[in-house]
Amino acid sequence: MLWGCFSAGGTGRLVRIEGKMNAAMYREILNENMLQSALDLRLGRRFIFQQDNDPKHTAKITKEWLRHNWRSCREET
């Protein structure tokens, strides 16, 4: 399985996932790749991060990470 991101400005990081991904693994992937991809693509403050309602996307640890890091991303860019 792969995790990746893209925008009109290009493609971000691509991560190969071994085995079954859980919420903790998903959070780590976001932590190591999502914000850096946004910076690499020079998206600035104007980007929308979309995901579906997969249980790991809606898990408490994922929501907490997104709340904390979305603020950080908005302040740094």
PDB file of N, H, CA, C and O in Angstrom:
ATOM      1  N   MET A   1       0.844  -1.155   0.000  1.00  0.00           N
ATOM      2  CA  MET A   1       0.000   0.000   0.000  1.00  0.00           C
ATOM      3  C   MET A   1       0.898   1.230   0.000  1.00  0.00           C
ATOM      4  O   MET A   1       2.048   1.177   0.435  1.00  0.00           O
ATOM      5  N   LEU A   2       0.351   2.339  -0.496  1.00  0.00           N
ATOM      6  H   LEU A   2      -0.583   2.382  -0.850  1.00  0.00           H
ATOM      7  CA  LEU A   2       1.096   3.591  -0.559  1.00  0.00           C
ATOM      8  C   LEU A   2       0.291   4.722   0.046  1.00  0.00           C
ATOM      9  O   LEU A   2      -0.938   4.739  -0.026  1.00  0.00           O
ATOM     10  N   TRP A   3       1.000   5.667   0.643  1.00  0.00           N
ATOM     11  H   TRP A   3       1.998   5.654   0.701  1.00  0.00           H
ATOM     12  CA  TRP A   3       0.411   6.931   1.055  1.00  0.00           C
ATOM     13  C   TRP A   3       1.100   7.996   0.229  1.00  0.00           C
ATOM     14  O   TRP A   3       2.319   7.971   0.059  1.00  0.00           O
ATOM     15  N   GLY A   4       0.319   8.933  -0.284  1.00  0.00           N
ATOM     16  H   GLY A   4      -0.671   8.954  -0.145  1.00  0.00           H
ATOM     17  CA  GLY A   4       0.901  10.013  -1.049  1.00  0.00           C
ATOM     18  C   GLY A   4       0.033  11.247  -1.012  1.00  0.00           C
ATOM     19  O   GLY A   4      -1.102  11.211  -0.538  1.00  0.00           O
ATOM     20  N   CYS A   5       0.569  12.328  -1.511  1.00  0.00           N
ATOM     21  H   CYS A   5       1.491  12.357  -1.896  1.00  0.00           H
ATOM     22  CA  CYS A   5      -0.199  13.563  -1.601  1.00  0.00           C
ATOM     23  C   CYS A   5       0.197  14.287  -2.880  1.00  0.00           C
ATOM     24  O   CYS A   5       1.279  14.077  -3.427  1.00  0.00           O
ATOM     25  N   PHE A   6      -0.698  15.134  -3.337  1.00  0.00           N
ATOM     26  H   PHE A   6      -1.578  15.305  -2.893  1.00  0.00           H
ATOM     27  CA  PHE A   6      -0.455  15.873  -4.574  1.00  0.00           C
ATOM     28  C   PHE A   6      -1.243  17.173  -4.548  1.00  0.00           C
ATOM     29  O   PHE A   6      -2.178  17.345  -3.765  1.00  0.00           O
ATOM     30  N   SER A   7      -0.845  18.070  -5.414  1.00  0.00           N
ATOM     31  H   SER A   7      -0.086  17.931  -6.050  1.00  0.00           H
ATOM     32  CA  SER A   7      -1.551  19.342  -5.571  1.00  0.00           C
ATOM     33  C   SER A   7      -1.397  19.782  -7.023  1.00  0.00           C
ATOM     34  O   SER A   7      -0.730  19.123  -7.820  1.00  0.00           O
ATOM     35  N   ALA A   8      -2.014  20.887  -7.342  1.00  0.00           N
ATOM     36  H   ALA A   8      -2.555  21.422  -6.695  1.00  0.00           H
ATOM     37  CA  ALA A   8      -1.848  21.446  -8.689  1.00  0.00           C
ATOM     38  C   ALA A   8      -0.389  21.808  -8.942  1.00  0.00           C
ATOM     39  O   ALA A   8       0.052  21.873 -10.090  1.00  0.00           O
ATOM     40  N   GLY A   9       0.359  22.045  -7.862  1.00  0.00           N
ATOM     41  H   GLY A   9       0.001  21.992  -6.930  1.00  0.00           H
ATOM     42  CA  GLY A   9       1.761  22.419  -7.975  1.00  0.00           C
ATOM     43  C   GLY A   9       2.710  21.242  -8.125  1.00  0.00           C
ATOM     44  O   GLY A   9       3.904  21.442  -8.348  1.00  0.00           O
ATOM     45  N   GLY A  10       2.207  20.025  -8.008  1.00  0.00           N
ATOM     46  H   GLY A  10       1.237  19.863  -7.826  1.00  0.00           H
ATOM     47  CA  GLY A  10       3.067  18.853  -8.154  1.00  0.00           C
ATOM     48  C   GLY A  10       2.736  17.781  -7.134  1.00  0.00           C
ATOM     49  O   GLY A  10       1.716  17.830  -6.447  1.00  0.00           O
ATOM     50  N   THR A  11       3.623  16.823  -7.061  1.00  0.00           N
ATOM     51  H   THR A  11       4.452  16.783  -7.620  1.00  0.00           H
ATOM     52  CA  THR A  11       3.414  15.717  -6.140  1.00  0.00           C
ATOM     53  C   THR A  11       4.284  15.885  -4.907  1.00  0.00           C
ATOM     54  O   THR A  11       5.403  16.395  -4.966  1.00  0.00           O
ATOM     55  N   GLY A  12       3.732  15.440  -3.792  1.00  0.00           N
ATOM     56  H   GLY A  12       2.823  15.026  -3.744  1.00  0.00           H
ATOM     57  CA  GLY A  12       4.463  15.457  -2.534  1.00  0.00           C
ATOM     58  C   GLY A  12       5.150  14.115  -2.324  1.00  0.00           C
ATOM     59  O   GLY A  12       5.427  13.381  -3.272  1.00  0.00           O
ATOM     60  N   ARG A  13       5.407  13.827  -1.106  1.00  0.00           N
ATOM     61  H   ARG A  13       5.182  14.423  -0.336  1.00  0.00           H
ATOM     62  CA  ARG A  13       6.096  12.586  -0.757  1.00  0.00           C
ATOM     63  C   ARG A  13       5.202  11.374  -0.980  1.00  0.00           C
ATOM     64  O   ARG A  13       3.975  11.458  -0.922  1.00  0.00           O
ATOM     65  N   LEU A  14       5.849  10.257  -1.235  1.00  0.00           N
ATOM     66  H   LEU A  14       6.846  10.189  -1.283  1.00  0.00           H
ATOM     67  CA  LEU A  14       5.181   8.976  -1.404  1.00  0.00           C
ATOM     68  C   LEU A  14       5.792   8.016  -0.394  1.00  0.00           C
ATOM     69  O   LEU A  14       7.014   7.907  -0.291  1.00  0.00           O
ATOM     70  N   VAL A  15       4.937   7.321   0.352  1.00  0.00           N
ATOM     71  H   VAL A  15       3.944   7.410   0.268  1.00  0.00           H
ATOM     72  CA  VAL A  15       5.398   6.441   1.421  1.00  0.00           C
ATOM     73  C   VAL A  15       4.878   5.036   1.166  1.00  0.00           C
ATOM     74  O   VAL A  15       3.678   4.835   0.980  1.00  0.00           O
ATOM     75  N   ARG A  16       5.771   4.079   1.158  1.00  0.00           N
ATOM     76  H   ARG A  16       6.745   4.243   1.310  1.00  0.00           H
ATOM     77  CA  ARG A  16       5.382   2.675   1.024  1.00  0.00           C
ATOM     78  C   ARG A  16       5.065   2.129   2.410  1.00  0.00           C
ATOM     79  O   ARG A  16       5.840   2.303   3.351  1.00  0.00           O
ATOM     80  N   ILE A  17       3.925   1.473   2.523  1.00  0.00           N
ATOM     81  H   ILE A  17       3.296   1.332   1.759  1.00  0.00           H
ATOM     82  CA  ILE A  17       3.452   0.950   3.802  1.00  0.00           C
ATOM     83  C   ILE A  17       3.523  -0.569   3.770  1.00  0.00           C
ATOM     84  O   ILE A  17       2.936  -1.227   2.911  1.00  0.00           O
ATOM     85  N   GLU A  18       4.254  -1.094   4.724  1.00  0.00           N
ATOM     86  H   GLU A  18       4.730  -0.559   5.421  1.00  0.00           H
ATOM     87  CA  GLU A  18       4.358  -2.542   4.867  1.00  0.00           C
ATOM     88  C   GLU A  18       3.324  -3.014   5.878  1.00  0.00           C
ATOM     89  O   GLU A  18       3.226  -2.453   6.970  1.00  0.00           O
ATOM     90  N   GLY A  19       2.563  -4.025   5.535  1.00  0.00           N
ATOM     91  H   GLY A  19       2.642  -4.481   4.649  1.00  0.00           H
ATOM     92  CA  GLY A  19       1.563  -4.564   6.460  1.00  0.00           C
ATOM     93  C   GLY A  19       0.322  -3.701   6.512  1.00  0.00           C
ATOM     94  O   GLY A  19       0.052  -2.910   5.609  1.00  0.00           O
ATOM     95  N   LYS A  20      -0.425  -3.869   7.582  1.00  0.00           N
ATOM     96  H   LYS A  20      -0.206  -4.513   8.316  1.00  0.00           H
ATOM     97  CA  LYS A  20      -1.674  -3.153   7.767  1.00  0.00           C
ATOM     98  C   LYS A  20      -1.426  -1.871   8.559  1.00  0.00           C
ATOM     99  O   LYS A  20      -0.782  -1.897   9.607  1.00  0.00           O
ATOM    100  N   MET A  21      -1.932  -0.770   8.061  1.00  0.00           N
ATOM    101  H   MET A  21      -2.456  -0.749   7.209  1.00  0.00           H
ATOM    102  CA  MET A  21      -1.737   0.510   8.717  1.00  0.00           C
ATOM    103  C   MET A  21      -2.798   0.718   9.794  1.00  0.00           C
ATOM    104  O   MET A  21      -3.977   0.435   9.579  1.00  0.00           O
ATOM    105  N   ASN A  22      -2.369   1.215  10.955  1.00  0.00           N
ATOM    106  H   ASN A  22      -1.411   1.445  11.129  1.00  0.00           H
ATOM    107  CA  ASN A  22      -3.305   1.584  12.011  1.00  0.00           C
ATOM    108  C   ASN A  22      -3.211   3.095  12.229  1.00  0.00           C
ATOM    109  O   ASN A  22      -2.456   3.778  11.536  1.00  0.00           O
ATOM    110  N   ALA A  23      -3.970   3.610  13.183  1.00  0.00           N
ATOM    111  H   ALA A  23      -4.583   3.055  13.745  1.00  0.00           H
ATOM    112  CA  ALA A  23      -4.014   5.059  13.404  1.00  0.00           C
ATOM    113  C   ALA A  23      -2.653   5.607  13.830  1.00  0.00           C
ATOM    114  O   ALA A  23      -2.266   6.697  13.408  1.00  0.00           O
ATOM    115  N   ALA A  24      -1.926   4.861  14.662  1.00  0.00           N
ATOM    116  H   ALA A  24      -2.241   3.975  15.004  1.00  0.00           H
ATOM    117  CA  ALA A  24      -0.604   5.338  15.108  1.00  0.00           C
ATOM    118  C   ALA A  24       0.362   5.429  13.921  1.00  0.00           C
ATOM    119  O   ALA A  24       1.126   6.389  13.818  1.00  0.00           O
ATOM    120  N   MET A  25       0.330   4.457  13.046  1.00  0.00           N
ATOM    121  H   MET A  25      -0.291   3.677  13.129  1.00  0.00           H
ATOM    122  CA  MET A  25       1.196   4.479  11.860  1.00  0.00           C
ATOM    123  C   MET A  25       0.791   5.629  10.933  1.00  0.00           C
ATOM    124  O   MET A  25       1.648   6.310  10.370  1.00  0.00           O
ATOM    125  N   TYR A  26      -0.506   5.838  10.780  1.00  0.00           N
ATOM    126  H   TYR A  26      -1.203   5.285  11.237  1.00  0.00           H
ATOM    127  CA  TYR A  26      -1.004   6.930   9.941  1.00  0.00           C
ATOM    128  C   TYR A  26      -0.556   8.279  10.491  1.00  0.00           C
ATOM    129  O   TYR A  26      -0.109   9.147   9.742  1.00  0.00           O
ATOM    130  N   ARG A  27      -0.677   8.446  11.798  1.00  0.00           N
ATOM    131  H   ARG A  27      -1.040   7.740  12.407  1.00  0.00           H
ATOM    132  CA  ARG A  27      -0.240   9.694  12.431  1.00  0.00           C
ATOM    133  C   ARG A  27       1.250   9.922  12.195  1.00  0.00           C
ATOM    134  O   ARG A  27       1.666  11.050  11.929  1.00  0.00           O
ATOM    135  N   GLU A  28       2.045   8.882  12.286  1.00  0.00           N
ATOM    136  H   GLU A  28       1.707   7.966  12.503  1.00  0.00           H
ATOM    137  CA  GLU A  28       3.483   9.002  12.053  1.00  0.00           C
ATOM    138  C   GLU A  28       3.781   9.380  10.601  1.00  0.00           C
ATOM    139  O   GLU A  28       4.677  10.181  10.335  1.00  0.00           O
ATOM    140  N   ILE A  29       3.036   8.810   9.678  1.00  0.00           N
ATOM    141  H   ILE A  29       2.308   8.159   9.894  1.00  0.00           H
ATOM    142  CA  ILE A  29       3.196   9.164   8.257  1.00  0.00           C
ATOM    143  C   ILE A  29       2.878  10.639   8.047  1.00  0.00           C
ATOM    144  O   ILE A  29       3.615  11.347   7.360  1.00  0.00           O
ATOM    145  N   LEU A  30       1.779  11.098   8.639  1.00  0.00           N
ATOM    146  H   LEU A  30       1.181  10.523   9.197  1.00  0.00           H
ATOM    147  CA  LEU A  30       1.443  12.522   8.534  1.00  0.00           C
ATOM    148  C   LEU A  30       2.552  13.373   9.125  1.00  0.00           C
ATOM    149  O   LEU A  30       2.976  14.361   8.526  1.00  0.00           O
ATOM    150  N   ASN A  31       3.016  12.986  10.299  1.00  0.00           N
ATOM    151  H   ASN A  31       2.672  12.183  10.785  1.00  0.00           H
ATOM    152  CA  ASN A  31       4.041  13.741  11.003  1.00  0.00           C
ATOM    153  C   ASN A  31       5.326  13.860  10.184  1.00  0.00           C
ATOM    154  O   ASN A  31       5.956  14.918  10.160  1.00  0.00           O
ATOM    155  N   GLU A  32       5.704  12.797   9.527  1.00  0.00           N
ATOM    156  H   GLU A  32       5.192  11.938   9.546  1.00  0.00           H
ATOM    157  CA  GLU A  32       6.969  12.778   8.787  1.00  0.00           C
ATOM    158  C   GLU A  32       6.846  13.281   7.353  1.00  0.00           C
ATOM    159  O   GLU A  32       7.860  13.584   6.726  1.00  0.00           O
ATOM    160  N   ASN A  33       5.622  13.378   6.817  1.00  0.00           N
ATOM    161  H   ASN A  33       4.798  13.132   7.327  1.00  0.00           H
ATOM    162  CA  ASN A  33       5.500  13.633   5.385  1.00  0.00           C
ATOM    163  C   ASN A  33       4.524  14.721   4.954  1.00  0.00           C
ATOM    164  O   ASN A  33       4.803  15.435   3.991  1.00  0.00           O
ATOM    165  N   MET A  34       3.410  14.870   5.620  1.00  0.00           N
ATOM    166  H   MET A  34       3.183  14.290   6.403  1.00  0.00           H
ATOM    167  CA  MET A  34       2.377  15.773   5.116  1.00  0.00           C
ATOM    168  C   MET A  34       2.801  17.234   5.159  1.00  0.00           C
ATOM    169  O   MET A  34       2.738  17.921   4.140  1.00  0.00           O
ATOM    170  N   LEU A  35       3.230  17.719   6.314  1.00  0.00           N
ATOM    171  H   LEU A  35       3.281  17.161   7.142  1.00  0.00           H
ATOM    172  CA  LEU A  35       3.605  19.124   6.405  1.00  0.00           C
ATOM    173  C   LEU A  35       4.830  19.442   5.555  1.00  0.00           C
ATOM    174  O   LEU A  35       4.900  20.503   4.934  1.00  0.00           O
ATOM    175  N   GLN A  36       5.796  18.524   5.528  1.00  0.00           N
ATOM    176  H   GLN A  36       5.739  17.663   6.033  1.00  0.00           H
ATOM    177  CA  GLN A  36       6.988  18.758   4.705  1.00  0.00           C
ATOM    178  C   GLN A  36       6.617  18.803   3.226  1.00  0.00           C
ATOM    179  O   GLN A  36       7.176  19.596   2.468  1.00  0.00           O
ATOM    180  N   SER A  37       5.681  17.958   2.816  1.00  0.00           N
ATOM    181  H   SER A  37       5.228  17.314   3.432  1.00  0.00           H
ATOM    182  CA  SER A  37       5.224  18.002   1.424  1.00  0.00           C
ATOM    183  C   SER A  37       4.594  19.349   1.105  1.00  0.00           C
ATOM    184  O   SER A  37       4.847  19.912   0.040  1.00  0.00           O
ATOM    185  N   ALA A  38       3.775  19.875   2.018  1.00  0.00           N
ATOM    186  H   ALA A  38       3.570  19.418   2.883  1.00  0.00           H
ATOM    187  CA  ALA A  38       3.155  21.187   1.802  1.00  0.00           C
ATOM    188  C   ALA A  38       4.222  22.273   1.677  1.00  0.00           C
ATOM    189  O   ALA A  38       4.108  23.169   0.840  1.00  0.00           O
ATOM    190  N   LEU A  39       5.253  22.189   2.509  1.00  0.00           N
ATOM    191  H   LEU A  39       5.346  21.462   3.189  1.00  0.00           H
ATOM    192  CA  LEU A  39       6.344  23.166   2.418  1.00  0.00           C
ATOM    193  C   LEU A  39       7.120  23.003   1.116  1.00  0.00           C
ATOM    194  O   LEU A  39       7.424  23.989   0.445  1.00  0.00           O
ATOM    195  N   ASP A  40       7.440  21.758   0.756  1.00  0.00           N
ATOM    196  H   ASP A  40       7.193  20.957   1.301  1.00  0.00           H
ATOM    197  CA  ASP A  40       8.190  21.497  -0.472  1.00  0.00           C
ATOM    198  C   ASP A  40       7.441  21.995  -1.705  1.00  0.00           C
ATOM    199  O   ASP A  40       8.050  22.485  -2.657  1.00  0.00           O
ATOM    200  N   LEU A  41       6.122  21.867  -1.677  1.00  0.00           N
ATOM    201  H   LEU A  41       5.628  21.470  -0.904  1.00  0.00           H
ATOM    202  CA  LEU A  41       5.299  22.292  -2.813  1.00  0.00           C
ATOM    203  C   LEU A  41       4.952  23.782  -2.768  1.00  0.00           C
ATOM    204  O   LEU A  41       4.270  24.306  -3.648  1.00  0.00           O
ATOM    205  N   ARG A  42       5.441  24.447  -1.719  1.00  0.00           N
ATOM    206  H   ARG A  42       5.996  24.022  -1.004  1.00  0.00           H
ATOM    207  CA  ARG A  42       5.204  25.890  -1.537  1.00  0.00           C
ATOM    208  C   ARG A  42       3.715  26.231  -1.594  1.00  0.00           C
ATOM    209  O   ARG A  42       3.293  27.160  -2.282  1.00  0.00           O
ATOM    210  N   LEU A  43       2.938  25.450  -0.849  1.00  0.00           N
ATOM    211  H   LEU A  43       3.281  24.695  -0.290  1.00  0.00           H
ATOM    212  CA  LEU A  43       1.494  25.654  -0.857  1.00  0.00           C
ATOM    213  C   LEU A  43       1.064  26.829   0.007  1.00  0.00           C
ATOM    214  O   LEU A  43      -0.047  27.337  -0.143  1.00  0.00           O
ATOM    215  N   GLY A  44       1.925  27.256   0.897  1.00  0.00           N
ATOM    216  H   GLY A  44       2.827  26.843   1.019  1.00  0.00           H
ATOM    217  CA  GLY A  44       1.575  28.376   1.761  1.00  0.00           C
ATOM    218  C   GLY A  44       0.372  28.043   2.627  1.00  0.00           C
ATOM    219  O   GLY A  44       0.183  26.897   3.035  1.00  0.00           O
ATOM    220  N   ARG A  45      -0.422  29.039   2.899  1.00  0.00           N
ATOM    221  H   ARG A  45      -0.267  29.970   2.568  1.00  0.00           H
ATOM    222  CA  ARG A  45      -1.589  28.857   3.762  1.00  0.00           C
ATOM    223  C   ARG A  45      -2.791  28.315   3.003  1.00  0.00           C
ATOM    224  O   ARG A  45      -3.778  27.913   3.618  1.00  0.00           O
ATOM    225  N   ARG A  46      -2.725  28.299   1.718  1.00  0.00           N
ATOM    226  H   ARG A  46      -1.923  28.626   1.218  1.00  0.00           H
ATOM    227  CA  ARG A  46      -3.905  27.983   0.922  1.00  0.00           C
ATOM    228  C   ARG A  46      -3.898  26.555   0.424  1.00  0.00           C
ATOM    229  O   ARG A  46      -3.735  26.311  -0.772  1.00  0.00           O
ATOM    230  N   PHE A  47      -4.072  25.619   1.323  1.00  0.00           N
ATOM    231  H   PHE A  47      -4.205  25.817   2.294  1.00  0.00           H
ATOM    232  CA  PHE A  47      -4.254  24.248   0.874  1.00  0.00           C
ATOM    233  C   PHE A  47      -5.289  23.567   1.739  1.00  0.00           C
ATOM    234  O   PHE A  47      -5.493  23.918   2.901  1.00  0.00           O
ATOM    235  N   ILE A  48      -5.929  22.595   1.148  1.00  0.00           N
ATOM    236  H   ILE A  48      -5.764  22.310   0.204  1.00  0.00           H
ATOM    237  CA  ILE A  48      -6.958  21.818   1.832  1.00  0.00           C
ATOM    238  C   ILE A  48      -6.474  20.385   1.890  1.00  0.00           C
ATOM    239  O   ILE A  48      -6.130  19.790   0.868  1.00  0.00           O
ATOM    240  N   PHE A  49      -6.449  19.842   3.080  1.00  0.00           N
ATOM    241  H   PHE A  49      -6.728  20.325   3.910  1.00  0.00           H
ATOM    242  CA  PHE A  49      -6.067  18.451   3.277  1.00  0.00           C
ATOM    243  C   PHE A  49      -7.352  17.632   3.332  1.00  0.00           C
ATOM    244  O   PHE A  49      -8.201  17.865   4.192  1.00  0.00           O
ATOM    245  N   GLN A  50      -7.497  16.684   2.425  1.00  0.00           N
ATOM    246  H   GLN A  50      -6.807  16.495   1.727  1.00  0.00           H
ATOM    247  CA  GLN A  50      -8.707  15.876   2.364  1.00  0.00           C
ATOM    248  C   GLN A  50      -8.392  14.413   2.638  1.00  0.00           C
ATOM    249  O   GLN A  50      -7.344  13.895   2.251  1.00  0.00           O
ATOM    250  N   GLN A  51      -9.320  13.774   3.310  1.00  0.00           N
ATOM    251  H   GLN A  51     -10.170  14.195   3.625  1.00  0.00           H
ATOM    252  CA  GLN A  51      -9.239  12.344   3.554  1.00  0.00           C
ATOM    253  C   GLN A  51     -10.669  11.831   3.704  1.00  0.00           C
ATOM    254  O   GLN A  51     -11.603  12.611   3.884  1.00  0.00           O
ATOM    255  N   ASP A  52     -10.826  10.521   3.628  1.00  0.00           N
ATOM    256  H   ASP A  52     -10.066   9.887   3.481  1.00  0.00           H
ATOM    257  CA  ASP A  52     -12.167   9.959   3.771  1.00  0.00           C
ATOM    258  C   ASP A  52     -12.430   9.589   5.230  1.00  0.00           C
ATOM    259  O   ASP A  52     -11.670   9.985   6.113  1.00  0.00           O
ATOM    260  N   ASN A  53     -13.473   8.852   5.484  1.00  0.00           N
ATOM    261  H   ASN A  53     -14.091   8.530   4.766  1.00  0.00           H
ATOM    262  CA  ASN A  53     -13.847   8.507   6.855  1.00  0.00           C
ATOM    263  C   ASN A  53     -13.306   7.159   7.304  1.00  0.00           C
ATOM    264  O   ASN A  53     -13.913   6.497   8.146  1.00  0.00           O
ATOM    265  N   ASP A  54     -12.189   6.752   6.760  1.00  0.00           N
ATOM    266  H   ASP A  54     -11.696   7.290   6.076  1.00  0.00           H
ATOM    267  CA  ASP A  54     -11.538   5.538   7.231  1.00  0.00           C
ATOM    268  C   ASP A  54     -11.304   5.674   8.732  1.00  0.00           C
ATOM    269  O   ASP A  54     -10.977   6.766   9.196  1.00  0.00           O
ATOM    270  N   PRO A  55     -11.463   4.599   9.508  1.00  0.00           N
ATOM    271  CA  PRO A  55     -11.301   4.699  10.960  1.00  0.00           C
ATOM    272  C   PRO A  55      -9.967   5.305  11.421  1.00  0.00           C
ATOM    273  O   PRO A  55      -9.942   6.012  12.429  1.00  0.00           O
ATOM    274  N   LYS A  56      -8.882   5.052  10.726  1.00  0.00           N
ATOM    275  H   LYS A  56      -8.903   4.478   9.908  1.00  0.00           H
ATOM    276  CA  LYS A  56      -7.609   5.650  11.150  1.00  0.00           C
ATOM    277  C   LYS A  56      -7.581   7.147  10.870  1.00  0.00           C
ATOM    278  O   LYS A  56      -6.839   7.880  11.523  1.00  0.00           O
ATOM    279  N   HIS A  57      -8.369   7.609   9.917  1.00  0.00           N
ATOM    280  H   HIS A  57      -8.971   7.013   9.386  1.00  0.00           H
ATOM    281  CA  HIS A  57      -8.446   9.043   9.623  1.00  0.00           C
ATOM    282  C   HIS A  57      -9.286   9.780  10.665  1.00  0.00           C
ATOM    283  O   HIS A  57      -9.083  10.970  10.904  1.00  0.00           O
ATOM    284  N   THR A  58     -10.220   9.077  11.277  1.00  0.00           N
ATOM    285  H   THR A  58     -10.385   8.110  11.083  1.00  0.00           H
ATOM    286  CA  THR A  58     -11.117   9.702  12.247  1.00  0.00           C
ATOM    287  C   THR A  58     -10.769   9.333  13.689  1.00  0.00           C
ATOM    288  O   THR A  58     -11.492   9.704  14.614  1.00  0.00           O
ATOM    289  N   ALA A  59      -9.682   8.615  13.883  1.00  0.00           N
ATOM    290  H   ALA A  59      -9.095   8.314  13.132  1.00  0.00           H
ATOM    291  CA  ALA A  59      -9.264   8.211  15.235  1.00  0.00           C
ATOM    292  C   ALA A  59      -8.902   9.440  16.065  1.00  0.00           C
ATOM    293  O   ALA A  59      -8.488  10.466  15.524  1.00  0.00           O
ATOM    294  N   LYS A  60      -9.059   9.330  17.354  1.00  0.00           N
ATOM    295  H   LYS A  60      -9.396   8.497  17.794  1.00  0.00           H
ATOM    296  CA  LYS A  60      -8.775  10.431  18.266  1.00  0.00           C
ATOM    297  C   LYS A  60      -7.341  10.938  18.119  1.00  0.00           C
ATOM    298  O   LYS A  60      -7.120  12.149  18.096  1.00  0.00           O
ATOM    299  N   ILE A  61      -6.363  10.033  18.020  1.00  0.00           N
ATOM    300  H   ILE A  61      -6.543   9.049  18.039  1.00  0.00           H
ATOM    301  CA  ILE A  61      -4.968  10.478  17.909  1.00  0.00           C
ATOM    302  C   ILE A  61      -4.709  11.209  16.594  1.00  0.00           C
ATOM    303  O   ILE A  61      -3.868  12.106  16.538  1.00  0.00           O
ATOM    304  N   THR A  62      -5.425  10.831  15.540  1.00  0.00           N
ATOM    305  H   THR A  62      -6.108  10.102  15.585  1.00  0.00           H
ATOM    306  CA  THR A  62      -5.284  11.527  14.253  1.00  0.00           C
ATOM    307  C   THR A  62      -5.896  12.910  14.345  1.00  0.00           C
ATOM    308  O   THR A  62      -5.289  13.890  13.911  1.00  0.00           O
ATOM    309  N   LYS A  63      -7.095  13.000  14.906  1.00  0.00           N
ATOM    310  H   LYS A  63      -7.588  12.205  15.259  1.00  0.00           H
ATOM    311  CA  LYS A  63      -7.755  14.298  15.040  1.00  0.00           C
ATOM    312  C   LYS A  63      -6.936  15.245  15.900  1.00  0.00           C
ATOM    313  O   LYS A  63      -6.826  16.430  15.584  1.00  0.00           O
ATOM    314  N   GLU A  64      -6.357  14.738  16.986  1.00  0.00           N
ATOM    315  H   GLU A  64      -6.446  13.776  17.243  1.00  0.00           H
ATOM    316  CA  GLU A  64      -5.514  15.575  17.844  1.00  0.00           C
ATOM    317  C   GLU A  64      -4.295  16.070  17.090  1.00  0.00           C
ATOM    318  O   GLU A  64      -3.929  17.240  17.199  1.00  0.00           O
ATOM    319  N   TRP A  65      -3.662  15.187  16.323  1.00  0.00           N
ATOM    320  H   TRP A  65      -3.960  14.236  16.234  1.00  0.00           H
ATOM    321  CA  TRP A  65      -2.485  15.576  15.547  1.00  0.00           C
ATOM    322  C   TRP A  65      -2.858  16.668  14.546  1.00  0.00           C
ATOM    323  O   TRP A  65      -2.150  17.667  14.414  1.00  0.00           O
ATOM    324  N   LEU A  66      -3.966  16.473  13.848  1.00  0.00           N
ATOM    325  H   LEU A  66      -4.541  15.662  13.955  1.00  0.00           H
ATOM    326  CA  LEU A  66      -4.391  17.457  12.852  1.00  0.00           C
ATOM    327  C   LEU A  66      -4.708  18.806  13.498  1.00  0.00           C
ATOM    328  O   LEU A  66      -4.317  19.847  12.971  1.00  0.00           O
ATOM    329  N   ARG A  67      -5.403  18.799  14.621  1.00  0.00           N
ATOM    330  H   ARG A  67      -5.721  17.953  15.049  1.00  0.00           H
ATOM    331  CA  ARG A  67      -5.715  20.064  15.310  1.00  0.00           C
ATOM    332  C   ARG A  67      -4.428  20.797  15.684  1.00  0.00           C
ATOM    333  O   ARG A  67      -4.295  21.994  15.426  1.00  0.00           O
ATOM    334  N   HIS A  68      -3.497  20.094  16.281  1.00  0.00           N
ATOM    335  H   HIS A  68      -3.605  19.122  16.491  1.00  0.00           H
ATOM    336  CA  HIS A  68      -2.243  20.711  16.722  1.00  0.00           C
ATOM    337  C   HIS A  68      -1.403  21.178  15.535  1.00  0.00           C
ATOM    338  O   HIS A  68      -0.915  22.309  15.533  1.00  0.00           O
ATOM    339  N   ASN A  69      -1.232  20.344  14.548  1.00  0.00           N
ATOM    340  H   ASN A  69      -1.628  19.426  14.549  1.00  0.00           H
ATOM    341  CA  ASN A  69      -0.321  20.649  13.442  1.00  0.00           C
ATOM    342  C   ASN A  69      -0.934  21.557  12.397  1.00  0.00           C
ATOM    343  O   ASN A  69      -0.206  22.247  11.684  1.00  0.00           O
ATOM    344  N   TRP A  70      -2.236  21.576  12.287  1.00  0.00           N
ATOM    345  H   TRP A  70      -2.828  21.015  12.866  1.00  0.00           H
ATOM    346  CA  TRP A  70      -2.850  22.504  11.334  1.00  0.00           C
ATOM    347  C   TRP A  70      -2.580  23.929  11.790  1.00  0.00           C
ATOM    348  O   TRP A  70      -2.273  24.790  10.966  1.00  0.00           O
ATOM    349  N   ARG A  71      -2.688  24.194  13.094  1.00  0.00           N
ATOM    350  H   ARG A  71      -2.938  23.495  13.763  1.00  0.00           H
ATOM    351  CA  ARG A  71      -2.362  25.516  13.613  1.00  0.00           C
ATOM    352  C   ARG A  71      -0.907  25.852  13.338  1.00  0.00           C
ATOM    353  O   ARG A  71      -0.596  26.961  12.904  1.00  0.00           O
ATOM    354  N   SER A  72      -0.006  24.896  13.590  1.00  0.00           N
ATOM    355  H   SER A  72      -0.258  23.995  13.943  1.00  0.00           H
ATOM    356  CA  SER A  72       1.426  25.117  13.368  1.00  0.00           C
ATOM    357  C   SER A  72       1.699  25.426  11.915  1.00  0.00           C
ATOM    358  O   SER A  72       2.471  26.330  11.597  1.00  0.00           O
ATOM    359  N   CYS A  73       1.073  24.685  11.044  1.00  0.00           N
ATOM    360  H   CYS A  73       0.446  23.950  11.302  1.00  0.00           H
ATOM    361  CA  CYS A  73       1.285  24.873   9.607  1.00  0.00           C
ATOM    362  C   CYS A  73       0.795  26.252   9.182  1.00  0.00           C
ATOM    363  O   CYS A  73       1.456  26.938   8.401  1.00  0.00           O
ATOM    364  N   ARG A  74      -0.353  26.654   9.691  1.00  0.00           N
ATOM    365  H   ARG A  74      -0.889  26.097  10.325  1.00  0.00           H
ATOM    366  CA  ARG A  74      -0.911  27.951   9.329  1.00  0.00           C
ATOM    367  C   ARG A  74      -0.008  29.080   9.821  1.00  0.00           C
ATOM    368  O   ARG A  74       0.104  30.116   9.165  1.00  0.00           O
ATOM    369  N   GLU A  75       0.630  28.886  10.961  1.00  0.00           N
ATOM    370  H   GLU A  75       0.540  28.045  11.493  1.00  0.00           H
ATOM    371  CA  GLU A  75       1.486  29.937  11.525  1.00  0.00           C
ATOM    372  C   GLU A  75       2.836  30.015  10.832  1.00  0.00           C
ATOM    373  O   GLU A  75       3.409  31.098  10.714  1.00  0.00           O
ATOM    374  N   GLU A  76       3.357  28.862  10.366  1.00  0.00           N
ATOM    375  H   GLU A  76       2.891  27.983  10.462  1.00  0.00           H
ATOM    376  CA  GLU A  76       4.698  28.831   9.785  1.00  0.00           C
ATOM    377  C   GLU A  76       4.737  29.228   8.328  1.00  0.00           C
ATOM    378  O   GLU A  76       5.772  29.690   7.849  1.00  0.00           O
ATOM    379  N   THR A  77       3.630  29.060   7.598  1.00  0.00           N
ATOM    380  H   THR A  77       2.789  28.684   7.987  1.00  0.00           H
ATOM    381  CA  THR A  77       3.674  29.309   6.156  1.00  0.00           C
ATOM    382  C   THR A  77       3.231  30.701   5.805  1.00  0.00           C
ATOM    383  O   THR A  77       3.211  31.066   4.629  1.00  0.00           O
TER     384      THR A  77
END
